[in-house]
Amino acid sequence: MSRAPAVTRAATAPGRRRARACLLESVRVGLLLSLLGLSACQPAGPGTNSADSAEPAQVAAAAGGGALEEELKQPIWQELERIEREGRSHPAASEHALHELQPRTAPGSLARVQLLAQRGYLATEMRNAGLTASILKDLEEWPAEASRRAAHLALLYVRARQQRFADELRQAERTMAPLAGYSVRETGPRLLLRCHDFMAYLLAETGQVDDAIASANEALRLADGMGQHWRRAQVMSNLAFIYHQAQQLELAQQFSDQSQAEVNLDPSPSLLYDVHTTRGIILQTQGLVEQAQQAKQAALDAARQSGSDALIALALGNFADFHLNQGNYPQALKFSEQALALAIASQNIDYELLSRHNRGIAKIGLKRIEEGKREVLEALARDEQRGADTTAASAWLELGMHLERAGDLPAAVDAFHQHRRRIDQVLRNETRKALLESQESYEDERRAKEIELLNRGNSLKQEQLRARDLQLWLWAALGGCIVLSAVLLGLAYQRIRRTNQALAHSNAALKTASERDPLTGLANRRHFQAAIKRLAEHGRISGSLFLIDIDHFKRINDRHGHAAGDSVLIEIAQRLRACLRDEDLLVRWGGEEFLILINTREASYASALAQRLLDQIAWPVVNHGMQGIPVTASLGFASFPIAPHELALGWERAIDLVDTAMYLAKAHGRNKAYGIASVAAVDDAQLQSLTADMEASWQAGQLELITLHGPARFEDSRQ
């Protein structure tokens, strides 16, 4: 597993989902510290180039000269540049240096704005809530009118970063929305560059990749204007990573090569770490394993040169993760142990847990299963105590995969169950957050439409008053005014009616969109939860329930790309729909899982349908471009109430039951369906006891299972 806080990027790995939030934030390492702006010219010497000394003049020209030009000539800017260049790997030391430097900046000056912006970055990076609140207060109470706009932009930036670390990404994006209204003349190029870079990260994280690329290109335009190789290298590395997220690997490679060329002209250890790490991620995605390993080794060498124990620990952890991906468990164990020692020394709990997890996985791969499993579970428990639910969910999945490879199938099934429970909780939390955001957006739209309707109503009243006055004035002479007034009123009424119809249509479209999966067009969980209230009698489900999981879907994404993975999901959704009747309910349950509910509870019909589903999924192969992608699935199903005692269950308990059958199909080789025909249970408590170890109950004859096999493939689906 790889992980990175906002200090650097992390490599891709089987634990990629666990590291996703940290992986994206890692793009920010040098970029956000480098772009934290605060710098100006620095005399030529180590770590600078000839363009640096010309930068204040360029800034002054962009900002309009005058008082700002005089301010940029002050020696304080050279000190800010030195801290920015030398302190990127040591945030605590950098914060202390800036704190000591602050009294030398004039209250209300642009230098004070830039210094507070950089301190705000470091405060949020170190999760120092007290320091962050103090900096926000200073920016809110800004004393100078001339630099108030720059101070307000710095305030938005620090507040948005605070929201980002509270996992309020969309709120952070809304906070930064006024960025488009600021100019270099008001803020100087460094602050504006930093904000555009951060906005690019927020847009990429919330799935708005095109807008993220546009914002990153604006940051690159500002960096070009500054004429410094190290700034261009940092921005290009960030842009390369965003293109990697967008699966535009040619452009990602192009910008990665350009950032490599730029950093060679003005190198520093932490910047070299960022550039080599991004390059390694792109090369590994392209399947160039040897070149990716060389890039990761170069990143590790740069981290060691930086002298930062935390950065070295993370680089070693990423390298350990790389060797886990390649199945080189001895090397993975070696790097994990080195990373753990440094993480403990630097008192970084994130890196310590990463190292312990990777070390445990390596031990499992070396057949030291119980020892490795114990270490992974200890790291997992500490993650869950800290509330890191998404990280823990992905860690359970990775543990299950490696236990399955090691041959410990019962433990693997349990790990998959734990992953399912935790990912369901994460999905519920994300759904709740999305619902709140959707409701907020809906309320804003509704209020806007109400205001529009009110304005139209006022206009209508004015027209009515004007028509009445005209009637009184010309009643005796022009009787035709009555007809004209009626026509005007009729037109106004039609306009109001059309507006109301448009509003009703918009509301209906919003409700429909919220209950549909945008990729496959199938119903989603929200639609299912609404529908089950109508379909379940007294909360008890009646019918046959199927839960389907595409086998090795992550491997499809890794080998063929995410676009191919999307093609597989769309094609499988169409094949499933073709097997069902119009009245049957088909739901994309989450990720690569699908749920089917039919109102027939005949065991023979359910078994026949399960076999048909297995056959339709597996053959023919799914075509994506010139590629033929073999696909199989594992399936669990049951009919409710459950024979022979007609035991009725609530829908959540019913889903858990077929989910257990599905994982049993996975544990027995995949490309199978396991159906529950009958259970010797008269109540829910007895059912739970028997299904806690379903395979044992099956062998004991207390539970009857239907076993179905998908069509045989030419290749081994487990390879």
N, C-alpha and C positions, 0 to 999 in steps of 0.2 A: 504494500500500500504506500502511496505517496501522499504527502501533505505539505502545504506551504502556507504560512501566515502572510501578512503583508510585508514580507521581507524579501521573498524571491519566488520564482516559479518552481513548480514541482513537476516531475516527469509523469507521463501517463502510465497506467498500470491496471491490473484487475481491480484494484481498489479505487479506480478513477472517480466513481460516483461519490465515495466518501470524501475525496479531496476536491470536489468540483468548486465549492465556494472558495476554498483556500487557493486552488490552482489559478482561478481567475484573478483573485486579489494579488497573487504572487506576481502577475504581470506588472503590478504597480511598484515593485520593489524600488529599483533604481529610478524608474520613470517618475514616480510621484515624489521620491526624494530629490531626484535630479531636477525635476520640473518644478520643485517647490519654490522655485523662483527666487528669490531673495538675492540672486547674485548679480554682479555686474562685472566690470573689468577686473583683471588681475594681471600684474606684470608678467612678462614672458619668463618662463622658468619651468620647473618640473610640474607636470599636470596641466599646463596651459598651452594655448597655441596663439598664433599671431592675431587671429580674429578676436580673441578675448579682449585685447586691449582696446579694440575699436568699438566694443559693444555699447558703452555708455552713450557715445555720440549717436549710434543708431537708435537707441532707446529714446534719447532726447528728440531726435528728428521725428520719430514716429509719434511721440507724445506732444509735439508742438513746440519744444524748446522752452525758453523762458525760465521760470523758477525751477521747474523740474530738471532742466539741463544743469543748473547750478548745483542742485541737490545731488545729482548722479556723479558729480566730480568729487564728492566727499570720500575720505578714506574708508568710511564704514562699509561701503559696498565691497571693497576688496576683502574685508574680514568675513562678510557674509558669503562671498564666493568661496573663500578658503574652507569655511565650515561645511558648506554644501558639498564641496568636492571631496573633503577628507572624512566627513562624519557619517557617510551613508550606511556603513556597516555597524555603527555603534550609536543607535538612537538615543540612549540614555546620556552618553557623553555629549552628543550634539545638542540635546535639550539643555544640559547644564551650561554649555558654552553660549548658547543663545540667550539664556536667562541672565548670564553675566554681561552680555553685550547690550541688552535692551536699554539700560540707562544711558548709553551713549547715542541712542537714536532720539531725535527730537519728537516730542508729542505731536501727533497730527501729521507727521511726515510720511512720505511714501515708503521710506526705509522701515519705519515702524509697522506699517501695514504688512510689508513683505515678511518682516521678522515674525509678526504674530501669526501670519498664515502658515509659516514653516513650523512654528511651535505648535499650532493647532494640529498640523499633520502628525507631528511626533507624538502629541498627547493622545490622539485617537489611536495611533498605531500601538502605543503602550497600554491602551485601555485605562488611561488615567482620567477618570471622570471629573475629579476635582479640578485638575489643571485645565481640562477642556472647558468647564463651566466658567473659570476665571478668564480665559482668553475670549470666549464668546461675550462676556460682560464688557471687557475692554473694547471690543469691536462695536458692540451695541451703543456704547456711550462715547462714540468717536467725537473728538472736540473740534476738528477742522473741517470747514465746508469744502475747501479745495480738493481734499482727498477723500471726501465722504463716500463717493461712488466706489472707489477702490476698496475702502474699508467694508462697505456693504457686500461687495462681491466676495471678499475674504470671509465675511461672516456666513454667507450662504454656503461657501465651500466647507468650512469647518463643521457647520451644522449638518450638512449632507453626509459628510464622512461619519459623524456620530450616528446618524440614522442608518448608514450602511452597516456599521458594526452591530447595530441592533436588529439586523436582518430586515430592515424596512427599505428595501431597494427602490420600490416604486415611489415611496414618499421622498426618498433622497433625490430621485429623478425629478419629481415635481419641485422640490426645493431649488434645484439647479436650473429649472426651466427659464428664468429670466436671463441666463447667460447670453443668449443671442442679442440682447439689447446693449451689451457692453462693448466698448471699443478700446484699442490700444492707447489712444489719446488719454483715456480716463484712468486706466489701470497699469499701463506699462505692459510689455510683451510677456514677462515671466509669469505674472499672476494669471493672465489670460490663457497662456499656454497650459499651465497647470490645470486650470478649470476645464478647458476643452479636453484634456487628457482624461480627467476623472469622469467627465460626462460620457466620453467614449466607453469607459469601463462600465458605467451604469447601464448604458443603452445595450451593450453587448450582453451583460448579465441578464437583462430582462427580455432578451430575444429580438431586439430591434437592431439587427446587425448592420443593415444599410446605413441607418442614422449613426451608428457607432463608427463606421468607417469614415463617414463624412466629418464627424467631430475629430477623429484622429488625424485626418488629412489637414484639418484646420490647425491642429497642434503642430503638424509637420511644416506647414507654411510659416508659422511663427518661428519655429526652430531654424528654418532656412534663413529667415531674416536676421537672426542673431549671429549666424556665421560661425558657429562653434561645432566642431566635429562630435564632441561627446554628447551634446544635446541631440544632434541629428541621429546619432547611433541609438540613443535611448528611445526616441520617438519611433524610429523605424522598427526597432525590436518589438515595441508594443503593437504597432500596426501589423507586423508579421503574425503576432499571436492572435489578433482579432481575425485576420484572414484565415488562420488555422481553424479558429472556432467556426467560421462560416464555410469550412470544407473547400475553400479556394486555395488548394495547396500550391499551385504554381505561383500565385501572387505572394503567398506566405513565404515560399522559398526565395522569391526575388527580393523581398524586403529584408529577409534574414541575411542574404548575401550582402546587401547594401549596408546593413547595420554592422556586419563583420568588417567590411572595408573601412567604414567610418571610425569604428572603435580602435582599429589598428593605428590610425593617425593620431589618436589622443587617448591612450588606454588608461584604465584604472582597474584594480582588482574586482571591485564590486560590479562595475559596469561590464567587465569581461564575463563575470559570472552570469549576469542577466542574458547577455547576447548568446553565450554558449548553451545556456539552459533552454532558451527558446529554440535554438537551432536543433538541439537534441530532441525536443518534443516533436518538431516538424519531421525530422528524419525518421524517428521511430514510427510516426503515423504513416509515413510512406513505405515502411517495411525495410528501410536501409539500416539494419541492426548494427553492422560493424561501424558505419559512420556515426550512428547515434551514440554508440558506446564511446567513440573518440571524443564527441562533443561533450558528453557527460563527464569524461575524464578531465577535459579542459576546464569545465565548470568547477569541478572539485579542486583542481590545481589553483584556480583563481580564488576560490573561497579560502583555501589555506593561505594564499598570499595576503588576503585581506586581514588576517589575524583575528577574525570574529569567530569565537567558538560556536555561536548560534548558527551562523551561516555555514560553517563547516559541518556541523551536525546535520543540518537540513540537506546539504549536498550529499553527504554519506548516506542519509536515509533514502534520497532519490536514487542513488546508485544501487543501494540494496534492493529497492523496488524493481529496478531495471533487471537485476540478476534473477529475482523471483519470476519475472515475466519470461525469462529465457530458460527457467528450470535449473539454473546454476545455484543450487541451494548452499553449497559450502561458501561461495563468494558472498552470497546474500547474508549468511550468518556472520561472516567476518565484518562486513561493512556495517551491519546492524549493531554489532557490539561496540565498534568504534564510535558510531553515532550516539549510542546510549551514554557512553562515558562523557562525551562532550555536552550532551543535552542536560545531564545531571549537574555538570560543573557550571553550566550557564543558567541553571534553574529555569529552564524553559519546559513547562509541562507538556505543551503541544508536541515538541520534538521528542520528549522522553516517551510519551505514549506511542508515537509513530514508530520509534526504534524498538520498543518492546513488542508491538504488534508484528512488525516485520521479522524480528528475531524468532517469535513464536511460530510464524508461518514457515520460516526456513527450517526450524526443527521438525515441524510436521513433514515437510518435504524430505528430510533426512531420516524419516521413519522413527523419530523420537516423538511419537504422536502425543502421548499423555503429557509429557513435559511441555511440548510446544502448545498444546491445547490449553493447559493451565495458564501459561503466560499470556496468551491471547485473551483468554477470558478475564484475567486480572486487568489488562489494559481496557477491555470493553467495559468492565464494571466502573472503572474510573471515568471513562467517557460519559457513561450514562448518568453517573452522579453529578457531572458538570452540566448536564442537560444537552449534550451534543448528540441529539437524536438522529440526525441525518448521517453523521459520521458513524455512529454505532450500527445503524441499519445496514450500511454498505459493508462495514467490517464483518457483520454476521454472514452476509452473502459470500464474501471472500473466504471466510473460514470454512463455510460449507463446501465451496468449490475445492479447496485444498484437501479437506478431509475426505471428500469423495475420491479425489485422485489417489490419496494414500490408502484407500480401501476401507475406511471406517464409516460404513454406510449408515448405521443407526445414529452416530453423532452428526453426520452430514445432514440427515433428515431433520434432526432437532435444530441444527443451525439454520437450515432453510426456513423452518417454522418461526424461529426467533426473528429472522430477517423479515418474514412476511408480517408478523405482528408489529414490528417497529416501523416498517415502511408504510403500513396502513395508518399508523398514528401520525407519521410525518405527512402523508397525503391528506389526512383529515385536517391537520393544522394548516397545510397549504391551501386546501379547499376553503377552509373557514376564512383565511386571510384574503383569498381571491374573491370570496363572496362579499366580504366587507368592502373591498375596493370596488367591486362591480356595483354594489348598492350605492356607494358614495358617488360613483360616476353617473349612475342612473338618476340619483336625486339631483345632482347638478344639472343634468339635461332636463329633468322635469321642471326644475325651478326656472331654467331659461325659457322653456316653452310656456310656462305660466306667465312669465313677464311679457313674452311676445304676445300671448293671447290677451293679456290685460291691455297692452298698448293698442292692439287691434280693436278691443272693446271700447277703449276711450275714443279711438278714431271713429268708430261706428256711432257713438253717442254724439260726437261733434257733427257728424253728417246728419244725424236725425234732428238735432237742434237747428242746423242750418236749413234743412228742408221744411221744418215747421215755421220758422221765421219767414221763409219765402212764401209758404202757403198763406200766412196771415196778411202779408203785404200785397200779394197779387191775386188773392182769392176771387175777388170780384171780377178781375179783368182776364186772368189766365187760369181757367179751370184745368188746363192741361198739366199744370204743375203737380196736381194730385197724382196723375199717372206717372210723371217723371219721378216723384218721390217714392212711389211704390216700386218702380224699377230699381232705383238706387238701394232701397232697403232689401230687395230680393237679392241683388248682387252681393251686398254685404253679408247677408245670411248664408249665401252659397260659399263665400270665402271662409266664413267661420266654420261651416260644416266640413269643407275640405280640410281645413286645418285640424279639426278634431279627428277626422278619419286618418290623416297622416300620423297624428300622435298615437292613435290606437294601433296603427300598423307598425310603427316604430317600437312600441312596447311589446307587441306580439313577437316581432323579429328578435328583440333582445332576449326574451324568454326562451325562444327556440334555440338561438345560438348558444345560450348558457347550458343547454342540455344535450349538446351535440359535440362529439369529438371532432376537432377541425381537420385532422389528418384523414381518418377513415370514413367520416360521415355517420358513424354509428352512435347510438345513445351512449351517454357517459354515466358515471356513478350518480350524479345528481338526478338524472332522468330516472334511473333505476329506483332510487330511494323514493321518488314521488310515485312511480308506477306500482311499487310493491305495496304501498298503502291501499291501493285499489285491488291488487291481485291476491293479497294474503288475507284470509278470512280470520277475523279476531286476532290478527298478528301472526297467525300460523300459516306457513306456506303449504300450498297444495299443487302438485305437479312434479315435473322432472327438472332437475337442476344440473347443469354441466359447467365445469370450470376448466379452461384450456390454457396451457402455457407453451409458447413456442420454444423448442429445445435449442440450447446454446445460442440464443439470440444475440448476446453480447459478442460472441465469437463472429457472428455474421457482420456486425458493425465494425469489429476490429479488422476483419479480413477484406471486406468489400466497401466499407465506408458507410456513413450514416444515411446517405441518400439511398443506398441499396437497402438498408434496414427499413427505411420508410416505404420503399416499394414492396418489400415483403409484407409489412403490416397491411398495406392497402389491398394487396392481392389476397391475403389470407382472409381479410374481412369480407371480400366479395365471394370467396369460395364458401365461407360459413353461411352467408346470407342465402346462397344458392341451394343449400341443403335444408333450409327451414321454410316453414309456412309464413304467410303474411302476419298471422296473429301471434307468432312466436317472438319472444323478446331477446334481442341480441345486443350485448353491451361490451364496449371496450372497457375492461375492468381496471386497467392500469398497465403502462409499459407494454409488455408483450403478452398480456393476459386478456382473455375474452370470457365472458359469462353468458350462458344461454338459459332461459327459463321457458319451458313449454307447459301448456295446461293439460298434458296427458301424463298419467302416472303408470301406464302399462309397462311392465318391466321389459317385455319383448320389444316394444316400440323404442324404448330408451336405449336398449342395447344395440338395436339395429342402427339407430341414429348415431350413436357413439362410434360404431365401426365405420359408418359412412363419413363422419367428420374426419377420422384418422386418415382414411383413404384420400379424401379430397384435399386435405392439407399437404400430404406427402407427394402427391403425383398429379400433374407433372411438376417439374422443377419451376421455380419462379424466375422469370427472365427480367434482368435489369441491364439495359443496353445490350452488350455482346456477352454478358455473363449469364450463366445458368446457375442459380443458387438452390442447392437441395435444402428442403425444409421438412422437419418433422415436429410433432408436438406430443406433449403428455397431457392426459385428460383424466379427470375424476368426475363421477356422476352418481346420482342417487334419485330415487322417486320418493315423494313424501305425500302422506304420512308413511312411515317406514314399516314394512312388513316384519314379522307376522302380527305384531300387537298394535298395528296402526298408530304408532307413536308420532304425534304431531310436534313440529319444531318451529320456532321463530326463524325468520329469514337469515339473521346473522349467524345463528347456531348451525343452520343448514349449510351455509357457505363454508363455515369452518370444517364441517364434516367432509364435503366434497373436496375441499382444499387438502385435507389430510390424505384422501384417496389419491389425489393428483400427485402429491409429493411421494407417495408410495410407488406410483408409476415411474416417477423420475428415478427413485432409488433402485428400481429393478431394471434399469437400462434405457428408459425413455422410449419414445415412439410406441407408447402403450396407453391403454385406457383401463382404469380400475373402477368398477361400479359396485356400489353397496346394494346387494339384493335383499338382505335381511339381517337383523341384529336381534339377539335374544335379550332385549331390554324393554322394560315396561314403563320406565320413566327416564327423565333427562339425566338424572344423577347416574343411573346404571349405564346409560348410553355413553356418558362421558368417561366412565371407568373402563368400559370395554374398548372405546376408540382411542384411549390415551396411548395404547400400544396396539394399533390395529392389526399389525402382522401377527402378533402373538395370539390375539383373539381369533383371527382367521385360522391359524394352525390348530387352535383348541376347539374349533367347530362352533364357537359362540357367535361368529359373524360370517356371513356368506358373501364372497366377492365374485364378481364377474370380471374375467381377465380377457382383454382383447388386444390384438397386436396390429400395428400399422403395417403397411406394405414394406417388404425387404428392399434395402437400397444396395447399390453396387459398392458404395463406400461405407466405411464404418462411421456412423454418426458421432461416435465418441472421440474420434481423432480430430 
